[in-house]
Amino acid sequence: MDIENLDTIAAIATPPGNGGVGIIRISGALVPEIAKNLINKVLTPRQAIYSSFNDDDGMIIDSGISLYFPAPASYTGEDILELQGHGGSVVLDMLLRRVLALGARLANPGEFTERAFLNNKLDLAQAEAVADLIESSTEQSVRSAQKSMQGVFSLQINELVEELTELRIYVEAAIDFVDEEIDFLTDGVVEKRIVNLQQRIAQIQKTAQQGRLLRDGMTVVLAGKPNAGKSSLLNALAGHDAAIVTDIAGTTRDVLKERIQLDGMPLHIIDTAGLRESDNEIEQEGIRRAHQEIKNADKILLLIDARDPEIESLFSTLPSGNITRIYNKIDLLGQEPEIKQTEDGTEIYLSIKTGSGMDLLKLHLKQSVGFNEATDNVFIARRRHIEALNKGHEFVESALNQLTGSRAGELVAEDLRQAQMSLAEITGTVSSDDLLGKIFSSFCIGK
């Protein structure tokens, strides 16, 4: 993309509908000319000016505040003009049409932030954090998105990429200049630095995973036999009667979904049909959908009636791993709530009806995904960031294995290069046009 010859773009930057204030944002080389034709006053950089906004006949469309940010000291790195007028949808549309008639074109979704990236005002992780901040549903996710926008995540990635670059130079120099007698395969220097890289990437992976949960939330599927308490648990976690609860087996025949917050962590709770053999065609479909949701879950809570804990036949039909057994109705047995770690995983004994033991379940859900309430050092992260970190870690691990196992110097160098490329994708140092298009198309118009 030729940054110097981009069109001038414009868009309404405030949400659709009527409001007290509406903002139109314009960015590009035509901004001074548009301002000259639209506004009857000279604009001073970064100073609010009250003026009228005129049509081509000199008639006033609206009046409001004009803000001019000359390049390169602007959000996009280009000349920017913001028109802050009244927030009526018709008057904003009239003003936007006037701006477009003066030579601008309507901006694509996310195009302002894309230009900020192309003009090196933001890296790719910071640009994505802009959209994440707008879409944040909890205070903690807002703070974490701000961390990413300020470059906390990017700084850590850039430090890793720099370390990999230096390490590659050392290794490749030793390969190319054998007369220097640098035996990196046995001197221990490279091994020590690779091990250090592994540890640092692992720590960032852990923090990024928590950041992803703040952004996307964790999908928790409630599974089990009919009348085990799945719908009651959904209602208890949601804080209202989201699902119908009766003593009749098979009440839930479809998938019920609720989005809740658990101490600031978004959760997608999915209640499913009771798992059992059935001749009812509708119930069979509900059970099929239940298995589909179970397959895609981040966490499965297997609800079990503590009075009838025989579920081995059911347990064998579920995917292995990430299953927590919830033994419900302990109040009917006079049993105290508790949490156990067994060979099969975690078991929690509670009573949904009385609320006894629910605190153990909530704590387990947070701990099982590495979530904690302190977000001072947490940055927002996306699935693509997690995947890039995982790839980078795998290549670094492979480099260590090549170094200590086969002692193949060329393969060590190649693995380090692949690790560097994987991590560089996060900040956009290495990126494809397809990736950029996918990312910025998910933004709102005007951002």
C-alpha positions as CSV (number, residue, x, y, z in Angstrom):
1,M,0.0,0.0,0.0
2,D,1.4,3.5,-1.0
3,I,1.0,5.4,2.3
4,E,1.9,8.8,0.7
5,N,-0.9,8.6,-1.9
6,L,-3.8,7.4,0.2
7,D,-7.3,8.9,-0.3
8,T,-8.7,11.3,2.3
9,I,-11.2,9.4,4.3
10,A,-14.2,10.5,6.5
11,A,-16.7,8.8,8.7
12,I,-19.1,9.5,11.6
13,A,-17.2,8.5,14.7
14,T,-20.1,8.4,17.1
15,P,-22.7,5.6,17.4
16,P,-25.8,5.5,15.2
17,G,-28.9,7.3,16.5
18,N,-29.6,10.7,18.0
19,G,-27.5,12.2,20.8
20,G,-26.3,15.5,22.2
21,V,-23.0,15.5,20.2
22,G,-22.0,13.9,16.9
23,I,-18.5,13.7,15.6
24,I,-17.2,13.4,12.0
25,R,-13.6,12.5,11.6
26,I,-11.6,13.3,8.5
27,S,-8.0,12.1,7.7
28,G,-5.7,12.7,4.8
29,A,-4.0,15.3,2.5
30,L,-7.3,17.1,1.6
31,V,-8.0,18.1,5.2
32,P,-6.8,21.7,4.8
33,E,-8.8,22.2,1.6
34,I,-11.9,20.7,3.1
35,A,-11.6,22.8,6.2
36,K,-11.2,26.0,4.1
37,N,-14.5,25.3,2.2
38,L,-16.4,24.0,5.2
39,I,-15.4,26.4,8.0
40,N,-15.3,30.2,7.9
41,K,-12.4,30.5,10.4
42,V,-8.7,29.8,10.4
43,L,-7.9,26.7,12.4
44,T,-5.1,26.6,14.9
45,P,-3.5,23.2,15.5
46,R,-4.8,21.3,18.5
47,Q,-7.1,24.2,19.6
48,A,-10.9,24.0,19.7
49,I,-12.6,26.5,17.5
50,Y,-16.3,27.2,17.5
51,S,-17.6,27.7,14.0
52,S,-20.4,27.0,11.5
53,F,-20.2,24.2,9.0
54,N,-21.4,25.4,5.6
55,D,-22.8,23.8,2.5
56,D,-21.6,24.8,-1.1
57,D,-24.1,27.7,-1.1
58,G,-22.8,29.1,2.1
59,M,-25.9,28.0,4.0
60,I,-25.2,26.7,7.6
61,I,-25.6,23.0,8.0
62,D,-24.7,23.0,11.7
63,S,-22.5,24.8,14.2
64,G,-20.0,23.2,16.6
65,I,-16.4,22.6,17.5
66,S,-13.6,22.1,15.0
67,L,-10.3,20.4,16.0
68,Y,-7.3,20.3,13.7
69,F,-4.4,17.9,14.2
70,P,-1.7,18.4,11.5
71,A,0.6,15.5,10.5
72,P,2.5,13.8,11.8
73,A,1.2,14.6,15.4
74,S,-2.1,13.0,15.0
75,Y,-3.8,9.6,15.6
76,T,-3.3,8.4,12.0
77,G,-0.1,10.3,11.3
78,E,-1.9,12.3,8.7
79,D,-3.7,15.6,8.8
80,I,-6.9,15.1,10.9
81,L,-10.0,17.3,11.3
82,E,-12.7,16.5,13.8
83,L,-16.1,18.2,13.5
84,Q,-18.1,18.1,16.7
85,G,-21.7,19.1,16.0
86,H,-25.2,18.1,17.2
87,G,-25.9,14.4,17.3
88,G,-28.9,14.2,15.1
89,S,-28.7,11.4,12.5
90,V,-30.0,13.7,9.7
91,V,-27.7,16.6,10.4
92,L,-24.7,14.3,10.7
93,D,-25.6,12.7,7.4
94,M,-25.9,16.1,5.7
95,L,-22.5,17.2,7.1
96,L,-20.8,13.9,6.0
97,R,-22.3,14.2,2.5
98,R,-20.8,17.7,2.3
99,V,-17.3,16.4,3.4
100,L,-17.5,13.6,0.8
101,A,-18.5,16.2,-1.9
102,L,-15.3,18.1,-1.1
103,G,-13.2,15.1,-2.1
104,A,-13.1,12.7,0.8
105,R,-14.4,9.1,0.6
106,L,-16.2,7.1,3.2
107,A,-13.8,5.2,5.4
108,N,-13.7,1.5,5.6
109,P,-14.2,-0.2,9.0
110,G,-11.0,0.3,11.1
111,E,-9.3,2.4,8.4
112,F,-8.3,5.2,10.7
113,T,-6.5,2.7,13.0
114,E,-5.1,0.9,10.0
115,R,-3.5,4.1,8.9
116,A,-2.1,4.7,12.4
117,F,-0.5,1.2,12.0
118,L,0.8,1.9,8.5
119,N,2.3,5.2,9.6
120,N,4.0,3.6,12.6
121,K,1.9,5.4,15.2
122,L,0.8,2.0,16.6
123,D,2.0,-1.6,16.2
124,L,-0.5,-4.3,15.4
125,A,-1.0,-5.5,19.0
126,Q,-1.7,-1.9,20.0
127,A,-4.1,-1.4,17.1
128,E,-6.1,-4.5,18.1
129,A,-6.2,-3.2,21.6
130,V,-8.1,-0.1,20.4
131,A,-11.0,-2.4,19.2
132,D,-10.7,-4.5,22.4
133,L,-11.0,-1.4,24.6
134,I,-14.2,-0.3,22.7
135,E,-15.7,-3.8,23.1
136,S,-14.6,-4.4,26.7
137,S,-17.4,-5.6,29.0
138,T,-15.7,-5.4,32.4
139,E,-13.6,-2.9,34.2
140,Q,-10.7,-5.4,34.3
141,S,-10.8,-5.9,30.5
142,V,-10.7,-2.1,30.0
143,R,-7.6,-1.8,32.2
144,S,-5.9,-4.7,30.4
145,A,-6.8,-3.2,27.0
146,Q,-5.2,0.1,28.1
147,K,-2.1,-1.8,29.0
148,S,-1.8,-3.2,25.5
149,M,-2.6,0.2,23.9
150,Q,0.3,1.7,26.0
151,G,2.6,-0.9,24.6
152,V,3.1,-3.2,27.6
153,F,2.5,-6.4,25.6
154,S,4.5,-5.1,22.6
155,L,7.5,-4.2,24.7
156,Q,7.8,-7.7,26.0
157,I,7.4,-9.2,22.5
158,N,10.0,-6.8,21.0
159,E,12.5,-7.7,23.8
160,L,12.0,-11.4,22.9
161,V,12.4,-10.7,19.1
162,E,15.6,-8.6,19.8
163,E,17.0,-11.4,22.0
164,L,16.3,-14.0,19.2
165,T,17.9,-11.7,16.6
166,E,21.1,-11.4,18.7
167,L,21.1,-15.1,19.3
168,R,20.7,-15.8,15.6
169,I,23.6,-13.5,14.8
170,Y,25.8,-15.4,17.3
171,V,24.8,-18.8,16.0
172,E,25.0,-18.0,12.3
173,A,28.3,-16.2,12.6
174,A,29.7,-19.3,14.3
175,I,28.4,-21.4,11.4
176,D,29.7,-19.0,8.6
177,F,33.1,-18.2,10.2
178,V,34.5,-21.5,11.4
179,D,38.0,-20.0,11.7
180,E,36.8,-17.9,14.7
181,E,36.6,-21.2,16.7
182,I,33.3,-20.4,18.4
183,D,32.0,-23.8,19.5
184,F,28.4,-22.8,20.4
185,L,27.3,-26.4,20.4
186,T,29.3,-27.1,23.5
187,D,30.3,-23.9,25.1
188,G,26.9,-23.6,27.0
189,V,26.3,-20.0,26.1
190,V,23.6,-20.6,23.5
191,E,21.9,-23.3,25.6
192,K,21.7,-21.0,28.6
193,R,20.2,-18.2,26.5
194,I,17.6,-20.5,24.8
195,V,16.5,-21.9,28.2
196,N,16.1,-18.3,29.4
197,L,14.0,-17.5,26.3
198,Q,11.8,-20.6,27.0
199,Q,11.1,-19.4,30.5
200,R,10.3,-15.8,29.4
201,I,7.9,-17.0,26.6
202,A,6.2,-19.3,29.0
203,Q,5.6,-16.5,31.5
204,I,4.2,-14.2,28.7
205,Q,2.0,-17.1,27.6
206,K,0.5,-17.4,31.0
207,T,-0.3,-13.7,31.2
208,A,-1.6,-13.6,27.6
209,Q,-3.9,-16.5,28.4
210,Q,-5.4,-14.5,31.3
211,G,-5.7,-11.5,28.9
212,R,-7.5,-13.7,26.4
213,L,-10.0,-14.7,29.0
214,L,-10.7,-11.1,29.9
215,R,-11.4,-10.4,26.2
216,D,-13.2,-13.5,25.1
217,G,-14.4,-15.2,28.3
218,M,-14.4,-18.9,29.1
219,T,-17.0,-21.3,27.7
220,V,-18.3,-23.6,30.4
221,V,-20.7,-26.4,29.5
222,L,-22.9,-28.0,32.1
223,A,-23.4,-31.7,31.4
224,G,-24.8,-34.6,33.2
225,K,-27.9,-36.9,33.6
226,P,-31.4,-35.4,33.8
227,N,-32.3,-33.8,37.2
228,A,-28.6,-33.6,38.3
229,G,-29.0,-29.8,38.8
230,K,-27.6,-28.3,35.6
231,S,-30.3,-25.8,35.1
232,S,-30.3,-24.9,38.8
233,L,-26.6,-24.2,38.5
234,L,-27.1,-22.1,35.5
235,N,-29.6,-20.0,37.4
236,A,-27.4,-19.8,40.4
237,L,-24.4,-18.5,38.4
238,A,-26.5,-16.2,36.3
239,G,-28.3,-14.7,39.3
240,H,-31.8,-15.1,37.8
241,D,-34.1,-17.8,36.5
242,A,-32.6,-18.3,33.0
243,A,-33.7,-21.9,32.8
244,I,-36.9,-23.7,33.7
245,V,-36.3,-26.0,36.7
246,T,-38.7,-28.9,37.5
247,D,-38.6,-32.4,39.0
248,I,-39.5,-33.8,35.5
249,A,-36.6,-35.5,33.8
250,G,-35.7,-34.0,30.4
251,T,-37.1,-30.5,31.0
252,T,-34.2,-29.0,29.1
253,R,-34.2,-30.1,25.5
254,D,-32.3,-27.4,23.8
255,V,-29.1,-25.5,24.5
256,L,-29.4,-22.5,26.9
257,K,-26.7,-19.9,26.9
258,E,-26.0,-17.1,29.4
259,R,-23.1,-14.6,29.5
260,I,-22.1,-13.7,33.1
261,Q,-19.2,-12.1,35.0
262,L,-17.5,-14.0,37.7
263,D,-15.5,-11.5,39.7
264,G,-14.6,-9.6,36.5
265,M,-14.0,-12.7,34.4
266,P,-16.5,-13.1,31.5
267,L,-18.1,-16.6,31.4
268,H,-20.2,-18.2,28.7
269,I,-22.4,-20.7,30.6
270,I,-24.1,-23.3,28.5
271,D,-26.9,-25.5,29.9
272,T,-27.5,-28.7,27.9
273,A,-30.0,-31.5,27.7
274,G,-29.6,-34.3,30.2
275,L,-27.5,-37.1,28.8
276,R,-29.4,-40.4,28.7
277,E,-30.9,-43.0,26.3
278,S,-34.2,-41.6,24.9
279,D,-36.8,-42.6,22.3
280,N,-38.1,-39.1,22.0
281,E,-36.9,-37.5,18.8
282,I,-36.8,-33.9,20.2
283,E,-34.8,-35.0,23.2
284,Q,-32.4,-37.0,21.0
285,E,-31.7,-33.8,19.1
286,G,-31.1,-31.9,22.3
287,I,-28.7,-34.6,23.4
288,R,-26.9,-34.4,20.1
289,R,-26.5,-30.6,20.5
290,A,-25.3,-31.2,24.1
291,H,-22.4,-33.4,22.8
292,Q,-21.5,-30.7,20.2
293,E,-21.3,-28.0,22.8
294,I,-19.3,-30.4,25.1
295,K,-16.8,-30.9,22.3
296,N,-16.1,-27.2,22.0
297,A,-16.0,-26.3,25.7
298,D,-13.1,-24.7,27.5
299,K,-14.4,-26.4,30.7
300,I,-16.9,-29.1,31.3
301,L,-18.8,-29.2,34.6
302,L,-20.2,-32.7,35.0
303,L,-23.2,-32.5,37.3
304,I,-23.8,-35.6,39.4
305,D,-26.5,-36.4,42.0
306,A,-24.4,-37.1,45.1
307,R,-27.1,-39.7,46.1
308,D,-26.5,-41.6,42.9
309,P,-22.9,-41.1,41.9
310,E,-22.8,-43.9,39.3
311,I,-21.8,-42.1,36.1
312,E,-19.0,-44.2,34.6
313,S,-21.0,-45.1,31.5
314,L,-21.7,-41.4,31.0
315,F,-18.1,-40.3,31.8
316,S,-16.8,-42.6,29.1
317,T,-18.8,-40.7,26.4
318,L,-17.1,-37.4,27.3
319,P,-13.8,-36.0,25.9
320,S,-10.9,-36.6,28.2
321,G,-9.4,-33.8,30.2
322,N,-10.8,-30.5,31.4
323,I,-13.7,-32.1,33.2
324,T,-14.7,-31.2,36.8
325,R,-17.1,-33.5,38.6
326,I,-19.7,-31.6,40.6
327,Y,-21.4,-33.7,43.2
328,N,-24.7,-31.9,43.9
329,K,-27.4,-32.2,46.6
330,I,-25.0,-32.9,49.5
331,D,-27.6,-31.2,51.8
332,L,-29.8,-34.3,51.4
333,L,-26.9,-36.4,52.8
334,G,-25.8,-34.1,55.6
335,Q,-22.4,-33.8,53.9
336,E,-20.1,-30.8,54.2
337,P,-18.8,-29.0,51.0
338,E,-15.3,-29.9,49.9
339,I,-13.0,-30.0,46.9
340,K,-10.8,-33.0,46.1
341,Q,-8.0,-33.7,43.7
342,T,-8.1,-37.3,42.4
343,E,-6.6,-39.3,39.6
344,D,-9.6,-38.4,37.4
345,G,-9.3,-34.7,38.1
346,T,-11.1,-32.3,40.4
347,E,-14.2,-33.2,42.4
348,I,-16.4,-30.6,44.1
349,Y,-19.1,-31.5,46.7
350,L,-21.8,-28.8,47.0
351,S,-25.5,-28.0,47.2
352,I,-26.8,-25.7,44.6
353,K,-30.1,-25.4,46.5
354,T,-28.5,-24.1,49.7
355,G,-25.5,-22.4,48.1
356,S,-23.1,-24.4,50.3
357,G,-19.9,-25.0,48.4
358,M,-20.6,-22.6,45.6
359,D,-17.6,-20.5,46.6
360,L,-15.4,-23.5,46.0
361,L,-16.8,-23.9,42.5
362,K,-16.2,-20.2,41.7
363,L,-12.7,-20.3,43.0
364,H,-12.0,-23.5,41.0
365,L,-13.2,-21.9,37.8
366,K,-10.9,-19.0,38.1
367,Q,-7.9,-21.0,39.2
368,S,-8.3,-23.6,36.6
369,V,-7.6,-21.1,33.8
370,G,-5.0,-19.1,35.7
371,F,-7.3,-16.2,36.3
372,N,-6.8,-13.9,39.3
373,E,-8.4,-10.6,40.3
374,A,-5.2,-8.6,40.2
375,T,-4.8,-7.2,36.6
376,D,-2.0,-4.7,37.2
377,N,0.4,-6.7,34.9
378,V,-2.2,-8.2,32.6
379,F,-2.5,-7.1,29.0
380,I,-5.4,-7.9,26.7
381,A,-4.6,-10.7,24.2
382,R,-6.3,-12.5,21.3
383,R,-6.4,-16.1,20.1
384,R,-3.9,-15.2,17.3
385,H,-1.5,-13.9,19.9
386,I,-1.7,-17.1,21.9
387,E,-1.2,-19.2,18.8
388,A,1.9,-17.1,17.8
389,L,3.3,-17.4,21.3
390,N,2.7,-21.2,21.2
391,K,4.5,-21.5,17.9
392,G,7.4,-19.4,19.1
393,H,7.7,-21.5,22.2
394,E,7.6,-24.7,20.1
395,F,10.4,-23.5,17.8
396,V,12.6,-22.4,20.7
397,E,12.1,-25.8,22.3
398,S,13.0,-27.5,19.0
399,A,16.1,-25.3,18.8
400,L,17.1,-26.5,22.3
401,N,16.5,-30.1,21.3
402,Q,18.6,-29.7,18.1
403,L,21.4,-28.1,20.2
404,T,21.6,-30.7,23.0
405,G,20.5,-33.7,21.0
406,S,21.5,-33.9,17.3
407,R,23.9,-30.9,17.6
408,A,22.9,-29.6,14.2
409,G,23.9,-26.0,14.1
410,E,22.0,-25.1,10.9
411,L,18.8,-26.5,12.3
412,V,19.3,-24.6,15.5
413,A,19.6,-21.4,13.5
414,E,16.5,-22.2,11.4
415,D,14.4,-22.9,14.5
416,L,15.5,-19.6,16.0
417,R,14.5,-17.8,12.8
418,Q,11.1,-19.5,12.8
419,A,10.6,-18.5,16.4
420,Q,11.5,-14.9,15.6
421,M,9.1,-14.8,12.7
422,S,6.2,-16.2,14.8
423,L,6.6,-13.7,17.6
424,A,7.1,-10.8,15.1
425,E,3.6,-11.5,13.7
426,I,2.1,-10.3,17.0
427,T,3.3,-6.7,16.6
428,G,3.0,-6.7,12.8
429,T,6.7,-6.5,12.1
430,V,6.0,-9.5,9.9
431,S,2.4,-9.7,8.6
432,S,0.5,-10.5,5.5
433,D,-2.1,-8.3,3.8
434,D,-4.7,-11.0,4.5
435,L,-4.0,-10.8,8.2
436,L,-4.3,-7.0,8.2
437,G,-7.5,-7.1,6.2
438,K,-9.1,-9.5,8.6
439,I,-8.0,-7.6,11.7
440,F,-9.1,-4.1,10.7
441,S,-12.4,-5.2,9.0
442,S,-13.6,-6.2,12.5
443,F,-13.4,-2.6,13.7
444,C,-16.3,-0.1,13.8
445,I,-16.6,2.6,11.1
446,G,-14.9,5.8,12.2
447,K,-12.2,4.0,14.2
